[in-house]
Amino acid sequence: MATFQEIIQDDKPVLVDFFAEWCGPCKTMAPELKKLVDMRGDSLRVIKVDVDRNPDAASHYGIQGVPTLILFRKGAQLWRQSGAMTAAQLDRIIRDRI
């Protein structure tokens, strides 16, 4: 199994959803992320990181609110935002940054 650092080093973009089980807006993101994956297919990887189960990762990336979405490509952070978004908004953001 690949590590987080190995995953975000990929040539294809990786969208990381830092979330918490108790977070209402995080729950609204799940179907939007599924729509995004359906829209973009294999051109994007989406992973979810539970901040309560992975406090070191949350601390390393300075996550102060959830959901926080970070887009990586080849290990570089291309974009970051906190708050829920629609699949269409995310698709536009990804298109503009890759």
C-alpha positions in Angstrom: 0.0 0.0 0.0 1.3 3.4 -1.0 2.0 6.1 1.6 0.3 9.5 1.6 3.6 11.1 0.4 3.9 8.6 -2.5 0.3 9.1 -3.5 0.6 12.9 -3.8 3.8 12.6 -5.8 1.8 11.1 -8.7 1.8 12.7 -12.2 -1.9 12.9 -12.2 -3.7 15.3 -9.8 -4.6 14.1 -6.4 -7.5 15.9 -4.5 -7.2 15.3 -0.8 -10.4 15.8 1.3 -9.4 16.4 5.0 -12.7 15.6 6.8 -14.2 14.4 10.1 -17.0 12.0 10.7 -18.9 14.4 13.0 -18.7 17.3 10.4 -22.0 18.1 8.6 -20.5 19.9 5.6 -18.0 17.0 5.2 -21.0 14.6 4.8 -22.3 16.8 2.0 -19.0 16.5 0.2 -19.1 12.7 -0.2 -21.7 12.7 -3.1 -20.0 15.7 -4.7 -16.6 13.9 -4.7 -18.2 10.9 -6.2 -19.7 13.0 -9.0 -16.3 14.6 -9.5 -14.7 11.2 -9.9 -17.5 10.2 -12.3 -16.8 13.4 -14.3 -13.0 13.2 -14.5 -12.5 9.4 -14.6 -9.0 8.2 -14.3 -7.5 11.7 -14.8 -7.9 12.5 -11.1 -7.4 10.6 -7.8 -9.5 11.6 -4.8 -8.5 10.5 -1.3 -10.1 11.2 2.1 -8.1 11.8 5.3 -9.9 11.7 8.6 -8.3 14.4 10.7 -9.3 12.7 14.0 -7.6 9.4 12.9 -4.6 11.1 11.3 -3.8 14.1 13.5 -0.2 14.2 12.3 -1.2 14.7 8.6 -3.7 17.3 9.7 -1.1 19.2 11.7 1.5 18.9 8.9 -0.8 20.6 6.5 -2.2 23.1 9.0 -5.8 21.9 8.8 -7.8 24.1 11.1 -11.3 23.5 9.7 -13.0 20.7 7.9 -13.7 20.0 5.1 -10.4 21.3 3.7 -9.6 20.3 0.2 -6.0 20.3 -1.2 -5.1 19.6 -4.8 -1.6 18.1 -5.3 0.3 17.2 -8.4 3.9 15.8 -8.4 4.0 16.6 -4.7 3.3 20.3 -5.2 0.2 21.9 -3.6 -1.7 23.6 -6.5 -4.8 24.8 -4.6 -6.4 24.7 -1.2 -9.7 25.7 0.3 -11.9 25.0 3.3 -15.6 24.5 3.0 -18.0 22.4 1.0 -18.1 22.8 -2.8 -20.0 21.3 -5.7 -18.5 18.8 -8.2 -18.8 21.4 -11.0 -16.9 24.0 -8.9 -14.1 21.5 -8.1 -13.9 20.4 -11.8 -13.5 24.1 -12.9 -10.8 24.6 -10.3 -8.9 21.5 -11.3 -9.1 22.4 -15.0 -7.7 25.9 -14.3 -4.7 24.5 -12.3 -3.5 21.6 -14.3 
